[in-house]
């Protein structure tokens, strides 16, 4: 069962794996911008979403998916926690 700590750890791993830039885990903070800070583009964002869906067993609601959700680490983590019903 996923918990808040496991979500943070797994999301950080996935962001590191899919980033186009060489970054370290310590670079990933709540306000980290996936596009501007980590070099994500449309293709790498899609890859990240697919990997998150597989890792957590969730499906993103593509009608609701927006730049706001992918804007930073905190927004993405909050979306995953909501999808998993972890508050």
N, C-alpha and C positions, 0 to 999 in steps of 0.2 A: 504494500500500500504506500502510495506517495505521501510525503509530508513536505512542509515548507522548505526544510533544509535540502532534502533530496531533489526537489524541483530546482532550487538555485544551482546546485552542483551539476545536475544533468543539463540544464539550459546553458550554463557556462561552457561545459564540454562541447555541446553542439555548436555554440557560437564560435568557439575556437576552431573547431573542425571545419566549419563552413566559411570562415572569414577569408577574404582575399589578401589581407595584410597579416604580417607576423605580429601577433599580440600575445600578451600573457593574461592569465586568469585575473591577476590583480588589476588589469585595465578595465575589467567589466564591473561597472558600478551602476547603480540605479539610473543615473542620468546618461549613461553611455548611449550614443546614437549609433545604431547599427550601420547606417549608410555613411555618415560623415566621419565617424571615429574608426570604423572597422572595415571600410571599403566594400560594403555589400552593394550589389546591384540587383536588378530585377531577377536575374537567373539565380544568384546565390540566395536571395530571399526566398524564392520558391523552394530551393533545395533545403533550406533551413526549416521551412514550414513542413515539408514532407518528412524530414527527419524528426521534428518535434511530434508530429502526428504518430509516427511509428513508435518513438520512444515512450510516449505517454498513453498511447492507445486512445487518442482523441481525434476529432475532426474539427478543423477550423470551419467556421461558417463563412464561406467565401463571399456571401452577400454582405456580411457585416465587417469583413476584413478591410482595414483601412490603414493608411499611413500612420494614424494615431496609435494603433495597436503595435505597429512595428517601429514606432518612433524611437523607443529606447528600451533598455533592458527591463525596467520596472513595468512598463506597460505590457510587454510581452509576457513577463512572469505573472502579472495579474490576470491576463487573459487565460493562461494555462491553468492557474489556480481556480479560476471561475469555471472553466471547462471540466475540471476534476472535482468541482464542488468542495474545494478547500479554501476556507476563508481565514 
